[in-house]
Amino acid sequence: MTELILSLEGTAEGRQIALWLALLAAFCHAVMSALQKGRFDPWLMRGGMDLTYGLIALPLVIFVAPFPAAHLWPFLIGSFLLHSLFKLAQGAAFSRGAFTVVYPTSRGTGALVSIALAWVLFGETLAGWQWAGLALLITGIGGLALWNLRYVTMSRETLAPALAFAGLTGALVALYTSFDAWGLRASGPEPFSFIAWFFLLDSLLMPFLARHRFRALPRADLRPMVLRAIAGGVTAWISFGSILIATRIGNLAEAAVVRETATVFAALLGWLILGERSRPQQIALMGLIALGAIGVKLFATAS
């Protein structure tokens, strides 16, 4: 796997594969987030999912992945801190608002920050008509947030703080995506080692915080919760693994924007899994976000 990642880095083929990986990451992140927001307490579910992907990472760290070089530890520790803050903010948002309200806001808010950080850290930016796609995406994000604030009645008393936490979540997504990409590129010829150790370290906090909620879980709910946690943990591996590889072999700004198609997946999953109904105006604005992200990919293909 390491050889394949290195062979694709900096190539036109790698750039296109990175965009498809970002799309896969978007879908998988929407799935794991819908599972977290579903039937069970979101803090409990996040703890179970993190425990699952930590257990997946453990044998890889023991038997396969080399011990990280000394210069990678600041990146691994920084990633752990940023992801921990992200999980706390997301849990706060999920505890206060409906999935189809807070998730699109959280996924979309970080697009501009991601692009700015890609430019500052790596000298990467969008080009030509890709900016038109970004403009559509930002219009959809802003319009969706304003529409929700004005018209959504469910959990009305906690809607404003839910959207505020969702916005903070989006900013933290942008920060950890850029920081993770920086660390992965600093890993040189051992990107897989960075990925495996990232997952192991990232799994440590939330199971500890959720342990008392797990003890209070009724026995009848134990098996369905565990099954959902396992599904979410496996999906998290695919989601975060895909975006990490995408930012190594492709353009960070493009990958970050394409990942915002998660908003459309969120609308579908909110309806299918959570029974939440989105109004036509909300669906149209989510579609605008997806159209902008797809535009960034299409214009990248044409350039």
Secondary structure, DSSP 8 states (H G I E B T S, - for coil): -HHHHHHHTTSHHHHHHHHHHHHHHHHHHHHHHHHHHSSS-HHHHHHHHHHHHHHHHHHHHHHTS----GGGHHHHHHHHHHHHHHHHHHHHHHHHS-HHHHHHHHHHHTHHHHHHHHHHHH-----TTHHHHHHHHHHHHHHHHHHHHHH--TTGGGHHHHHHHHHHHHHHHHHHHHHHHHHHHHTTT-HHHHHHHHHHHHTSHHHHHTHHHHHTS-HHHHHHHHHHHHHHHHHHHHHHHHHHHHHHHS-HHHHHHHGGGHHHHHHHHHHHTS-----HHHHHHHHHHHHHHHHHHHHHHH-
